Amino acid sequence: MGLTAADTGDGSGNAAWPLALIGVGAALVIFAHDGFWSVFNARQMERS
């Protein structure tokens, strides 16, 4: 397996890191996506 929880020293804490990064990354993508479309739609409204 390579590195195990014992090798890293802080098993429970390190196990949570990937999940935390995925959650934060997903939230950033969602917020960025919503913000982009709100700005894009506002510009489309101005042109018409």
PyMOL commands that set and color helices and strands:
alter all, ss='L'
color gray80, all
select helices_A, chain A and resi 5-8+11-47
alter helices_A, ss='H'
color red, helices_A
deselect
rebuild
show_as cartoon
